[in-house]
Amino acid sequence: MDRLAVAVAPDGPGRFVVTLAGELDLAAADGFWAELQPLIEPAGMVVLDGTELSFLDSSGLRVLLLATARAKEVGARLRLVAPHRAVRRTLELTGADDLVTTCSTVDEALVAD
């Protein structure tokens, strides 16, 4: 049974809203990265809707950091929306909250520069 559900919704050319529900951990990280990586396009935008993401371990954090680096490398934007308290805490404890841009809502993330 998958503990991470991922839904990808296009929001215009090169723009995607990726909804995450469940746990982004060792079991899910590589599969999620394989799904996420092709969405990060030059001058594009990927919004990760984390409102239903309840857990993030170091493997999941690695994916977020890889995605952030890839987006920067190709001139894309990547935003994480409303991470759950436990996810926010992981980002804070590791200092990743300084690297991963977070927003309160999907709408806010879609207009953020």
Biopython code that builds the backbone (N, CA, C, O; Angstrom):
import numpy as np
from Bio.PDB.StructureBuilder import StructureBuilder

atoms = [
    (1, "MET", "N", (0.837, -1.184, 0.000)),
    (1, "MET", "CA", (0.000, 0.000, 0.000)),
    (1, "MET", "C", (0.881, 1.247, 0.000)),
    (1, "MET", "O", (1.770, 1.384, 0.840)),
    (2, "ASP", "N", (0.631, 2.160, -0.950)),
    (2, "ASP", "CA", (1.386, 3.401, -1.015)),
    (2, "ASP", "C", (0.969, 4.326, 0.112)),
    (2, "ASP", "O", (-0.216, 4.500, 0.397)),
    (3, "ARG", "N", (1.972, 4.914, 0.745)),
    (3, "ARG", "CA", (1.690, 5.853, 1.822)),
    (3, "ARG", "C", (1.765, 7.284, 1.342)),
    (3, "ARG", "O", (1.551, 8.213, 2.120)),
    (4, "LEU", "N", (2.070, 7.476, 0.055)),
    (4, "LEU", "CA", (2.090, 8.805, -0.538)),
    (4, "LEU", "C", (1.237, 8.793, -1.792)),
    (4, "LEU", "O", (1.473, 8.011, -2.713)),
    (5, "ALA", "N", (0.248, 9.667, -1.818)),
    (5, "ALA", "CA", (-0.571, 9.848, -3.013)),
    (5, "ALA", "C", (-0.130, 11.140, -3.690)),
    (5, "ALA", "O", (0.034, 12.170, -3.035)),
    (6, "VAL", "N", (0.059, 11.078, -4.998)),
    (6, "VAL", "CA", (0.518, 12.228, -5.771)),
    (6, "VAL", "C", (-0.462, 12.449, -6.917)),
    (6, "VAL", "O", (-0.789, 11.523, -7.659)),
    (7, "ALA", "N", (-0.926, 13.695, -7.050)),
    (7, "ALA", "CA", (-1.791, 14.060, -8.173)),
    (7, "ALA", "C", (-1.188, 15.293, -8.839)),
    (7, "ALA", "O", (-0.875, 16.279, -8.171)),
    (8, "VAL", "N", (-1.027, 15.230, -10.156)),
    (8, "VAL", "CA", (-0.435, 16.329, -10.913)),
    (8, "VAL", "C", (-1.520, 16.980, -11.760)),
    (8, "VAL", "O", (-2.213, 16.312, -12.527)),
    (9, "ALA", "N", (-1.654, 18.302, -11.606)),
    (9, "ALA", "CA", (-2.627, 19.052, -12.397)),
    (9, "ALA", "C", (-1.912, 20.177, -13.129)),
    (9, "ALA", "O", (-1.326, 21.054, -12.494)),
    (10, "PRO", "N", (-1.951, 20.162, -14.467)),
    (10, "PRO", "CA", (-1.374, 21.271, -15.215)),
    (10, "PRO", "C", (-2.135, 22.564, -14.927)),
    (10, "PRO", "O", (-3.349, 22.541, -14.726)),
    (11, "ASP", "N", (-1.419, 23.695, -14.908)),
    (11, "ASP", "CA", (-2.025, 24.998, -14.656)),
    (11, "ASP", "C", (-1.494, 25.994, -15.685)),
    (11, "ASP", "O", (-1.143, 27.125, -15.350)),
    (12, "GLY", "N", (-1.444, 25.564, -16.913)),
    (12, "GLY", "CA", (-0.903, 26.394, -17.982)),
    (12, "GLY", "C", (0.418, 25.816, -18.463)),
    (12, "GLY", "O", (0.927, 24.856, -17.886)),
    (13, "PRO", "N", (0.972, 26.399, -19.519)),
    (13, "PRO", "CA", (2.239, 25.896, -20.064)),
    (13, "PRO", "C", (3.371, 25.952, -19.032)),
    (13, "PRO", "O", (3.676, 27.018, -18.497)),
    (14, "GLY", "N", (3.985, 24.808, -18.761)),
    (14, "GLY", "CA", (5.107, 24.738, -17.843)),
    (14, "GLY", "C", (4.755, 24.957, -16.385)),
    (14, "GLY", "O", (5.644, 25.121, -15.550)),
    (15, "ARG", "N", (3.465, 24.962, -16.068)),
    (15, "ARG", "CA", (3.014, 25.206, -14.685)),
    (15, "ARG", "C", (2.230, 23.986, -14.195)),
    (15, "ARG", "O", (1.332, 23.489, -14.875)),
    (16, "PHE", "N", (2.591, 23.522, -13.005)),
    (16, "PHE", "CA", (1.957, 22.329, -12.449)),
    (16, "PHE", "C", (1.677, 22.521, -10.963)),
    (16, "PHE", "O", (2.479, 23.099, -10.229)),
    (17, "VAL", "N", (0.522, 22.024, -10.542)),
    (17, "VAL", "CA", (0.217, 21.927, -9.120)),
    (17, "VAL", "C", (0.257, 20.439, -8.792)),
    (17, "VAL", "O", (-0.488, 19.643, -9.363)),
    (18, "VAL", "N", (1.135, 20.081, -7.867)),
    (18, "VAL", "CA", (1.325, 18.688, -7.472)),
    (18, "VAL", "C", (0.799, 18.545, -6.047)),
    (18, "VAL", "O", (1.353, 19.115, -5.107)),
    (19, "THR", "N", (-0.267, 17.783, -5.905)),
    (19, "THR", "CA", (-0.879, 17.588, -4.596)),
    (19, "THR", "C", (-0.305, 16.329, -3.965)),
    (19, "THR", "O", (-0.294, 15.257, -4.570)),
    (20, "LEU", "N", (0.173, 16.484, -2.734)),
    (20, "LEU", "CA", (0.768, 15.374, -1.989)),
    (20, "LEU", "C", (-0.102, 15.059, -0.791)),
    (20, "LEU", "O", (-0.551, 15.960, -0.083)),
    (21, "ALA", "N", (-0.338, 13.775, -0.566)),
    (21, "ALA", "CA", (-1.091, 13.355, 0.611)),
    (21, "ALA", "C", (-0.410, 12.130, 1.204)),
    (21, "ALA", "O", (-0.133, 11.160, 0.498)),
    (22, "GLY", "N", (-0.144, 12.181, 2.502)),
    (22, "GLY", "CA", (0.471, 11.040, 3.172)),
    (22, "GLY", "C", (1.881, 11.336, 3.627)),
    (22, "GLY", "O", (2.163, 12.414, 4.151)),
    (23, "GLU", "N", (2.775, 10.365, 3.423)),
    (23, "GLU", "CA", (4.132, 10.428, 3.955)),
    (23, "GLU", "C", (5.167, 10.394, 2.844)),
    (23, "GLU", "O", (5.180, 9.490, 2.008)),
    (24, "LEU", "N", (6.036, 11.401, 2.853)),
    (24, "LEU", "CA", (7.152, 11.433, 1.911)),
    (24, "LEU", "C", (8.378, 10.940, 2.663)),
    (24, "LEU", "O", (9.070, 11.700, 3.340)),
    (25, "ASP", "N", (8.625, 9.635, 2.520)),
    (25, "ASP", "CA", (9.686, 8.974, 3.286)),
    (25, "ASP", "C", (10.541, 8.124, 2.356)),
    (25, "ASP", "O", (10.418, 8.208, 1.134)),
    (26, "LEU", "N", (11.399, 7.314, 2.940)),
    (26, "LEU", "CA", (12.315, 6.467, 2.168)),
    (26, "LEU", "C", (11.582, 5.627, 1.134)),
    (26, "LEU", "O", (12.060, 5.474, 0.010)),
    (27, "ALA", "N", (10.434, 5.085, 1.497)),
    (27, "ALA", "CA", (9.695, 4.216, 0.587)),
    (27, "ALA", "C", (9.139, 4.970, -0.621)),
    (27, "ALA", "O", (8.968, 4.387, -1.691)),
    (28, "ALA", "N", (8.858, 6.257, -0.455)),
    (28, "ALA", "CA", (8.203, 7.028, -1.510)),
    (28, "ALA", "C", (9.126, 7.990, -2.241)),
    (28, "ALA", "O", (8.800, 8.437, -3.341)),
    (29, "ALA", "N", (10.266, 8.317, -1.658)),
    (29, "ALA", "CA", (11.108, 9.414, -2.156)),
    (29, "ALA", "C", (11.563, 9.224, -3.599)),
    (29, "ALA", "O", (11.385, 10.129, -4.415)),
    (30, "ASP", "N", (12.134, 8.094, -3.933)),
    (30, "ASP", "CA", (12.666, 7.899, -5.287)),
    (30, "ASP", "C", (11.566, 7.925, -6.340)),
    (30, "ASP", "O", (11.742, 8.507, -7.410)),
    (31, "GLY", "N", (10.448, 7.306, -6.045)),
    (31, "GLY", "CA", (9.327, 7.320, -6.983)),
    (31, "GLY", "C", (8.776, 8.716, -7.187)),
    (31, "GLY", "O", (8.436, 9.104, -8.305)),
    (32, "PHE", "N", (8.689, 9.474, -6.097)),
    (32, "PHE", "CA", (8.208, 10.842, -6.211)),
    (32, "PHE", "C", (9.188, 11.700, -7.010)),
    (32, "PHE", "O", (8.767, 12.499, -7.846)),
    (33, "TRP", "N", (10.485, 11.545, -6.764)),
    (33, "TRP", "CA", (11.479, 12.311, -7.522)),
    (33, "TRP", "C", (11.378, 11.991, -9.009)),
    (33, "TRP", "O", (11.472, 12.892, -9.842)),
    (34, "ALA", "N", (11.190, 10.728, -9.346)),
    (34, "ALA", "CA", (11.057, 10.334, -10.753)),
    (34, "ALA", "C", (9.839, 10.993, -11.399)),
    (34, "ALA", "O", (9.862, 11.308, -12.589)),
    (35, "GLU", "N", (8.797, 11.197, -10.633)),
    (35, "GLU", "CA", (7.587, 11.838, -11.141)),
    (35, "GLU", "C", (7.734, 13.364, -11.191)),
    (35, "GLU", "O", (7.217, 14.011, -12.102)),
    (36, "LEU", "N", (8.435, 13.928, -10.215)),
    (36, "LEU", "CA", (8.568, 15.375, -10.098)),
    (36, "LEU", "C", (9.597, 15.963, -11.055)),
    (36, "LEU", "O", (9.358, 17.015, -11.648)),
    (37, "GLN", "N", (10.717, 15.309, -11.210)),
    (37, "GLN", "CA", (11.838, 15.858, -11.979)),
    (37, "GLN", "C", (11.442, 16.341, -13.377)),
    (37, "GLN", "O", (11.838, 17.442, -13.758)),
    (38, "PRO", "N", (10.680, 15.571, -14.158)),
    (38, "PRO", "CA", (10.350, 16.044, -15.507)),
    (38, "PRO", "C", (9.421, 17.267, -15.529)),
    (38, "PRO", "O", (9.296, 17.928, -16.560)),
    (39, "LEU", "N", (8.778, 17.568, -14.409)),
    (39, "LEU", "CA", (7.875, 18.714, -14.357)),
    (39, "LEU", "C", (8.629, 20.031, -14.182)),
    (39, "LEU", "O", (8.072, 21.101, -14.427)),
    (40, "ILE", "N", (9.874, 19.958, -13.764)),
    (40, "ILE", "CA", (10.665, 21.160, -13.503)),
    (40, "ILE", "C", (11.311, 21.596, -14.815)),
    (40, "ILE", "O", (12.361, 21.093, -15.215)),
    (41, "GLU", "N", (10.648, 22.550, -15.470)),
    (41, "GLU", "CA", (11.037, 22.999, -16.796)),
    (41, "GLU", "C", (11.611, 24.412, -16.736)),
    (41, "GLU", "O", (11.264, 25.179, -15.838)),
    (42, "PRO", "N", (12.480, 24.766, -17.675)),
    (42, "PRO", "CA", (12.991, 26.137, -17.718)),
    (42, "PRO", "C", (11.846, 27.153, -17.739)),
    (42, "PRO", "O", (10.893, 27.029, -18.508)),
    (43, "ALA", "N", (11.970, 28.153, -16.877)),
    (43, "ALA", "CA", (10.993, 29.237, -16.746)),
    (43, "ALA", "C", (9.610, 28.744, -16.303)),
    (43, "ALA", "O", (8.638, 29.494, -16.388)),
    (44, "GLY", "N", (9.509, 27.512, -15.838)),
    (44, "GLY", "CA", (8.234, 26.968, -15.405)),
    (44, "GLY", "C", (7.987, 27.182, -13.923)),
    (44, "GLY", "O", (8.752, 27.858, -13.236)),
    (45, "MET", "N", (6.908, 26.594, -13.452)),
    (45, "MET", "CA", (6.570, 26.677, -12.042)),
    (45, "MET", "C", (5.962, 25.359, -11.579)),
    (45, "MET", "O", (5.114, 24.777, -12.254)),
    (46, "VAL", "N", (6.414, 24.902, -10.414)),
    (46, "VAL", "CA", (5.834, 23.726, -9.775)),
    (46, "VAL", "C", (5.418, 24.133, -8.370)),
    (46, "VAL", "O", (6.233, 24.610, -7.580)),
    (47, "VAL", "N", (4.151, 23.940, -8.073)),
    (47, "VAL", "CA", (3.627, 24.203, -6.739)),
    (47, "VAL", "C", (3.322, 22.853, -6.107)),
    (47, "VAL", "O", (2.509, 22.082, -6.617)),
    (48, "LEU", "N", (3.984, 22.583, -4.993)),
    (48, "LEU", "CA", (3.735, 21.345, -4.249)),
    (48, "LEU", "C", (2.727, 21.657, -3.162)),
    (48, "LEU", "O", (3.047, 22.336, -2.187)),
    (49, "ASP", "N", (1.509, 21.162, -3.328)),
    (49, "ASP", "CA", (0.463, 21.387, -2.327)),
    (49, "ASP", "C", (0.656, 20.366, -1.212)),
    (49, "ASP", "O", (0.283, 19.200, -1.341)),
    (50, "GLY", "N", (1.248, 20.833, -0.111)),
    (50, "GLY", "CA", (1.567, 19.954, 1.004)),
    (50, "GLY", "C", (0.571, 19.990, 2.137)),
    (50, "GLY", "O", (0.894, 19.592, 3.257)),
    (51, "THR", "N", (-0.636, 20.458, 1.871)),
    (51, "THR", "CA", (-1.618, 20.565, 2.956)),
    (51, "THR", "C", (-1.986, 19.200, 3.533)),
    (51, "THR", "O", (-2.401, 19.107, 4.688)),
    (52, "GLU", "N", (-1.837, 18.146, 2.740)),
    (52, "GLU", "CA", (-2.162, 16.794, 3.213)),
    (52, "GLU", "C", (-0.911, 15.936, 3.425)),
    (52, "GLU", "O", (-1.014, 14.731, 3.654)),
    (53, "LEU", "N", (0.254, 16.553, 3.348)),
    (53, "LEU", "CA", (1.513, 15.839, 3.581)),
    (53, "LEU", "C", (1.776, 15.821, 5.077)),
    (53, "LEU", "O", (2.035, 16.864, 5.676)),
    (54, "SER", "N", (1.710, 14.642, 5.682)),
    (54, "SER", "CA", (1.759, 14.543, 7.145)),
    (54, "SER", "C", (3.118, 14.185, 7.711)),
    (54, "SER", "O", (3.333, 14.314, 8.916)),
    (55, "PHE", "N", (4.050, 13.733, 6.863)),
    (55, "PHE", "CA", (5.351, 13.284, 7.367)),
    (55, "PHE", "C", (6.410, 13.490, 6.301)),
    (55, "PHE", "O", (6.164, 13.286, 5.113)),
    (56, "LEU", "N", (7.598, 13.901, 6.745)),
    (56, "LEU", "CA", (8.729, 14.103, 5.866)),
    (56, "LEU", "C", (9.979, 13.632, 6.586)),
    (56, "LEU", "O", (10.337, 14.175, 7.631)),
    (57, "ASP", "N", (10.653, 12.616, 6.031)),
    (57, "ASP", "CA", (11.921, 12.182, 6.633)),
    (57, "ASP", "C", (13.073, 12.718, 5.786)),
    (57, "ASP", "O", (12.860, 13.494, 4.854)),
    (58, "SER", "N", (14.284, 12.301, 6.113)),
    (58, "SER", "CA", (15.456, 12.831, 5.415)),
    (58, "SER", "C", (15.450, 12.481, 3.924)),
    (58, "SER", "O", (15.970, 13.245, 3.112)),
    (59, "SER", "N", (14.879, 11.352, 3.562)),
    (59, "SER", "CA", (14.796, 10.981, 2.142)),
    (59, "SER", "C", (13.848, 11.908, 1.394)),
    (59, "SER", "O", (14.131, 12.322, 0.270)),
    (60, "GLY", "N", (12.737, 12.229, 2.013)),
    (60, "GLY", "CA", (11.794, 13.173, 1.419)),
    (60, "GLY", "C", (12.372, 14.569, 1.359)),
    (60, "GLY", "O", (12.176, 15.291, 0.381)),
    (61, "LEU", "N", (13.090, 14.949, 2.411)),
    (61, "LEU", "CA", (13.741, 16.245, 2.435)),
    (61, "LEU", "C", (14.759, 16.350, 1.299)),
    (61, "LEU", "O", (14.876, 17.394, 0.657)),
    (62, "ARG", "N", (15.481, 15.281, 1.060)),
    (62, "ARG", "CA", (16.448, 15.248, -0.049)),
    (62, "ARG", "C", (15.758, 15.546, -1.372)),
    (62, "ARG", "O", (16.295, 16.284, -2.198)),
    (63, "VAL", "N", (14.572, 14.981, -1.582)),
    (63, "VAL", "CA", (13.832, 15.233, -2.820)),
    (63, "VAL", "C", (13.452, 16.710, -2.929)),
    (63, "VAL", "O", (13.586, 17.312, -3.994)),
    (64, "LEU", "N", (12.978, 17.293, -1.826)),
    (64, "LEU", "CA", (12.621, 18.710, -1.858)),
    (64, "LEU", "C", (13.841, 19.577, -2.173)),
    (64, "LEU", "O", (13.743, 20.548, -2.923)),
    (65, "LEU", "N", (14.977, 19.222, -1.600)),
    (65, "LEU", "CA", (16.199, 19.991, -1.851)),
    (65, "LEU", "C", (16.714, 19.782, -3.277)),
    (65, "LEU", "O", (17.186, 20.726, -3.911)),
    (66, "LEU", "N", (16.624, 18.557, -3.781)),
    (66, "LEU", "CA", (16.992, 18.299, -5.182)),
    (66, "LEU", "C", (16.100, 19.099, -6.125)),
    (66, "LEU", "O", (16.578, 19.691, -7.093)),
    (67, "ALA", "N", (14.803, 19.112, -5.836)),
    (67, "ALA", "CA", (13.852, 19.837, -6.683)),
    (67, "ALA", "C", (14.119, 21.337, -6.635)),
    (67, "ALA", "O", (14.050, 22.014, -7.661)),
    (68, "THR", "N", (14.420, 21.851, -5.460)),
    (68, "THR", "CA", (14.734, 23.263, -5.306)),
    (68, "THR", "C", (15.989, 23.618, -6.101)),
    (68, "THR", "O", (16.024, 24.636, -6.792)),
    (69, "ALA", "N", (17.009, 22.782, -6.000)),
    (69, "ALA", "CA", (18.257, 23.022, -6.735)),
    (69, "ALA", "C", (18.033, 22.931, -8.241)),
    (69, "ALA", "O", (18.548, 23.751, -9.001)),
    (70, "ARG", "N", (17.271, 21.940, -8.664)),
    (70, "ARG", "CA", (16.990, 21.763, -10.095)),
    (70, "ARG", "C", (16.222, 22.964, -10.632)),
    (70, "ARG", "O", (16.519, 23.461, -11.719)),
    (71, "ALA", "N", (15.232, 23.431, -9.868)),
    (71, "ALA", "CA", (14.444, 24.591, -10.297)),
    (71, "ALA", "C", (15.350, 25.813, -10.448)),
    (71, "ALA", "O", (15.246, 26.544, -11.433)),
    (72, "LYS", "N", (16.211, 26.030, -9.505)),
    (72, "LYS", "CA", (17.136, 27.166, -9.571)),
    (72, "LYS", "C", (18.051, 27.032, -10.790)),
    (72, "LYS", "O", (18.312, 28.005, -11.498)),
    (73, "GLU", "N", (18.528, 25.821, -11.018)),
    (73, "GLU", "CA", (19.444, 25.548, -12.129)),
    (73, "GLU", "C", (18.828, 25.878, -13.495)),
    (73, "GLU", "O", (19.512, 26.397, -14.377)),
    (74, "VAL", "N", (17.535, 25.574, -13.667)),
    (74, "VAL", "CA", (16.896, 25.783, -14.974)),
    (74, "VAL", "C", (16.057, 27.057, -15.042)),
    (74, "VAL", "O", (15.421, 27.330, -16.060)),
    (75, "GLY", "N", (16.055, 27.839, -13.957)),
    (75, "GLY", "CA", (15.291, 29.084, -13.962)),
    (75, "GLY", "C", (13.808, 28.888, -13.756)),
    (75, "GLY", "O", (12.997, 29.693, -14.216)),
    (76, "ALA", "N", (13.451, 27.821, -13.066)),
    (76, "ALA", "CA", (12.042, 27.558, -12.740)),
    (76, "ALA", "C", (11.761, 28.017, -11.312)),
    (76, "ALA", "O", (12.676, 28.370, -10.568)),
    (77, "ARG", "N", (10.499, 28.005, -10.950)),
    (77, "ARG", "CA", (10.098, 28.332, -9.570)),
    (77, "ARG", "C", (9.447, 27.110, -8.948)),
    (77, "ARG", "O", (8.672, 26.403, -9.593)),
    (78, "LEU", "N", (9.773, 26.873, -7.690)),
    (78, "LEU", "CA", (9.204, 25.750, -6.944)),
    (78, "LEU", "C", (8.717, 26.288, -5.605)),
    (78, "LEU", "O", (9.458, 26.979, -4.905)),
    (79, "ARG", "N", (7.486, 25.979, -5.249)),
    (79, "ARG", "CA", (6.887, 26.441, -3.999)),
    (79, "ARG", "C", (6.262, 25.257, -3.272)),
    (79, "ARG", "O", (5.692, 24.364, -3.899)),
    (80, "LEU", "N", (6.373, 25.256, -1.950)),
    (80, "LEU", "CA", (5.714, 24.265, -1.103)),
    (80, "LEU", "C", (4.611, 24.980, -0.343)),
    (80, "LEU", "O", (4.865, 25.967, 0.349)),
    (81, "VAL", "N", (3.386, 24.483, -0.470)),
    (81, "VAL", "CA", (2.227, 25.130, 0.140)),
    (81, "VAL", "C", (1.847, 24.472, 1.458)),
    (81, "VAL", "O", (1.733, 23.251, 1.565)),
    (82, "ALA", "N", (1.656, 25.334, 2.463)),
    (82, "ALA", "CA", (1.074, 24.984, 3.752)),
    (82, "ALA", "C", (1.536, 23.651, 4.309)),
    (82, "ALA", "O", (0.722, 22.766, 4.574)),
    (83, "PRO", "N", (2.836, 23.507, 4.487)),
    (83, "PRO", "CA", (3.280, 22.224, 5.033)),
    (83, "PRO", "C", (2.719, 21.982, 6.436)),
    (83, "PRO", "O", (2.634, 22.899, 7.253)),
    (84, "HIS", "N", (2.347, 20.755, 6.689)),
    (84, "HIS", "CA", (1.853, 20.308, 7.990)),
    (84, "HIS", "C", (2.874, 20.677, 9.063)),
    (84, "HIS", "O", (4.061, 20.808, 8.765)),
    (85, "ARG", "N", (2.439, 20.842, 10.273)),
    (85, "ARG", "CA", (3.325, 21.241, 11.376)),
    (85, "ARG", "C", (4.553, 20.338, 11.482)),
    (85, "ARG", "O", (5.668, 20.824, 11.678)),
    (86, "ALA", "N", (4.353, 19.036, 11.354)),
    (86, "ALA", "CA", (5.478, 18.096, 11.458)),
    (86, "ALA", "C", (6.464, 18.290, 10.304)),
    (86, "ALA", "O", (7.676, 18.180, 10.490)),
    (87, "VAL", "N", (5.944, 18.574, 9.129)),
    (87, "VAL", "CA", (6.795, 18.816, 7.961)),
    (87, "VAL", "C", (7.535, 20.136, 8.138)),
    (87, "VAL", "O", (8.736, 20.217, 7.883)),
    (88, "ARG", "N", (6.819, 21.164, 8.572)),
    (88, "ARG", "CA", (7.452, 22.463, 8.828)),
    (88, "ARG", "C", (8.583, 22.339, 9.837)),
    (88, "ARG", "O", (9.638, 22.956, 9.690)),
    (89, "ARG", "N", (8.342, 21.525, 10.869)),
    (89, "ARG", "CA", (9.351, 21.329, 11.910)),
    (89, "ARG", "C", (10.616, 20.687, 11.330)),
    (89, "ARG", "O", (11.725, 21.088, 11.683)),
    (90, "THR", "N", (10.465, 19.715, 10.462)),
    (90, "THR", "CA", (11.617, 19.090, 9.810)),
    (90, "THR", "C", (12.387, 20.120, 8.999)),
    (90, "THR", "O", (13.617, 20.162, 9.050)),
    (91, "LEU", "N", (11.668, 20.953, 8.251)),
    (91, "LEU", "CA", (12.318, 21.988, 7.463)),
    (91, "LEU", "C", (13.083, 22.962, 8.363)),
    (91, "LEU", "O", (14.205, 23.358, 8.047)),
    (92, "GLU", "N", (12.474, 23.341, 9.476)),
    (92, "GLU", "CA", (13.108, 24.285, 10.405)),
    (92, "GLU", "C", (14.345, 23.688, 11.074)),
    (92, "GLU", "O", (15.391, 24.333, 11.142)),
    (93, "LEU", "N", (14.223, 22.462, 11.563)),
    (93, "LEU", "CA", (15.328, 21.837, 12.287)),
    (93, "LEU", "C", (16.557, 21.626, 11.411)),
    (93, "LEU", "O", (17.687, 21.659, 11.898)),
    (94, "THR", "N", (16.335, 21.413, 10.138)),
    (94, "THR", "CA", (17.444, 21.146, 9.220)),
    (94, "THR", "C", (17.961, 22.409, 8.533)),
    (94, "THR", "O", (18.982, 22.372, 7.845)),
    (95, "GLY", "N", (17.263, 23.514, 8.718)),
    (95, "GLY", "CA", (17.640, 24.741, 8.033)),
    (95, "GLY", "C", (17.138, 24.802, 6.602)),
    (95, "GLY", "O", (17.412, 25.767, 5.888)),
    (96, "ALA", "N", (16.415, 23.794, 6.180)),
    (96, "ALA", "CA", (15.906, 23.752, 4.799)),
    (96, "ALA", "C", (14.825, 24.795, 4.565)),
    (96, "ALA", "O", (14.524, 25.121, 3.417)),
    (97, "ASP", "N", (14.233, 25.327, 5.639)),
    (97, "ASP", "CA", (13.212, 26.353, 5.463)),
    (97, "ASP", "C", (13.805, 27.630, 4.849)),
    (97, "ASP", "O", (13.070, 28.468, 4.327)),
    (98, "ASP", "N", (15.124, 27.774, 4.912)),
    (98, "ASP", "CA", (15.784, 28.902, 4.256)),
    (98, "ASP", "C", (15.983, 28.654, 2.761)),
    (98, "ASP", "O", (16.252, 29.589, 2.008)),
    (99, "LEU", "N", (15.855, 27.409, 2.334)),
    (99, "LEU", "CA", (16.091, 27.041, 0.939)),
    (99, "LEU", "C", (14.810, 26.770, 0.161)),
    (99, "LEU", "O", (14.709, 27.103, -1.019)),
    (100, "VAL", "N", (13.831, 26.164, 0.828)),
    (100, "VAL", "CA", (12.568, 25.792, 0.188)),
    (100, "VAL", "C", (11.557, 26.906, 0.442)),
    (100, "VAL", "O", (11.248, 27.213, 1.593)),
    (101, "THR", "N", (11.047, 27.505, -0.618)),
    (101, "THR", "CA", (10.073, 28.582, -0.478)),
    (101, "THR", "C", (8.710, 27.997, -0.140)),
    (101, "THR", "O", (8.212, 27.108, -0.831)),
    (102, "THR", "N", (8.113, 28.509, 0.932)),
    (102, "THR", "CA", (6.784, 28.041, 1.332)),
    (102, "THR", "C", (5.778, 29.177, 1.194)),
    (102, "THR", "O", (6.121, 30.354, 1.307)),
    (103, "CYS", "N", (4.540, 28.798, 0.950)),
    (103, "CYS", "CA", (3.424, 29.737, 0.826)),
    (103, "CYS", "C", (2.248, 29.189, 1.615)),
    (103, "CYS", "O", (2.200, 28.000, 1.930)),
    (104, "SER", "N", (1.305, 30.058, 1.931)),
    (104, "SER", "CA", (0.144, 29.650, 2.728)),
    (104, "SER", "C", (-0.929, 28.947, 1.914)),
    (104, "SER", "O", (-1.609, 28.052, 2.415)),
    (105, "THR", "N", (-1.081, 29.353, 0.654)),
    (105, "THR", "CA", (-2.136, 28.780, -0.193)),
    (105, "THR", "C", (-1.586, 28.501, -1.590)),
    (105, "THR", "O", (-0.544, 29.025, -1.986)),
    (106, "VAL", "N", (-2.302, 27.674, -2.311)),
    (106, "VAL", "CA", (-1.927, 27.404, -3.708)),
    (106, "VAL", "C", (-2.033, 28.675, -4.530)),
    (106, "VAL", "O", (-1.153, 28.958, -5.343)),
    (107, "ASP", "N", (-3.090, 29.442, -4.334)),
    (107, "ASP", "CA", (-3.249, 30.693, -5.085)),
    (107, "ASP", "C", (-2.080, 31.640, -4.836)),
    (107, "ASP", "O", (-1.559, 32.249, -5.771)),
    (108, "GLU", "N", (-1.672, 31.762, -3.587)),
    (108, "GLU", "CA", (-0.518, 32.605, -3.254)),
    (108, "GLU", "C", (0.744, 32.105, -3.960)),
    (108, "GLU", "O", (1.519, 32.899, -4.494)),
    (109, "ALA", "N", (0.942, 30.796, -3.959)),
    (109, "ALA", "CA", (2.122, 30.214, -4.587)),
    (109, "ALA", "C", (2.129, 30.444, -6.092)),
    (109, "ALA", "O", (3.188, 30.674, -6.676)),
    (110, "LEU", "N", (0.989, 30.387, -6.713)),
    (110, "LEU", "CA", (0.906, 30.551, -8.164)),
    (110, "LEU", "C", (1.213, 31.976, -8.624)),
    (110, "LEU", "O", (1.613, 32.182, -9.769)),
    (111, "VAL", "N", (1.029, 32.954, -7.748)),
    (111, "VAL", "CA", (1.321, 34.336, -8.134)),
    (111, "VAL", "C", (2.642, 34.833, -7.558)),
    (111, "VAL", "O", (3.095, 35.920, -7.917)),
    (112, "ALA", "N", (3.264, 34.063, -6.677)),
    (112, "ALA", "CA", (4.519, 34.483, -6.040)),
    (112, "ALA", "C", (5.662, 34.504, -7.050)),
    (112, "ALA", "O", (5.741, 33.660, -7.943)),
    (113, "ASP", "N", (6.531, 35.475, -6.889)),
    (113, "ASP", "CA", (7.722, 35.535, -7.752)),
    (113, "ASP", "C", (8.927, 35.226, -6.983)),
    (113, "ASP", "O", (10.028, 35.225, -7.533)),
]
sb = StructureBuilder()
sb.init_structure("model")
sb.init_model(0)
sb.init_chain("A")
sb.init_seg("    ")
for serial, (resi, resn, name, xyz) in enumerate(atoms, 1):
    if name == "N":
        sb.init_residue(resn, " ", resi, " ")
    sb.init_atom(name, np.array(xyz, "f"), 0.0, 1.0, " ", f" {name:<3s}", serial, name[0])
structure = sb.get_structure()
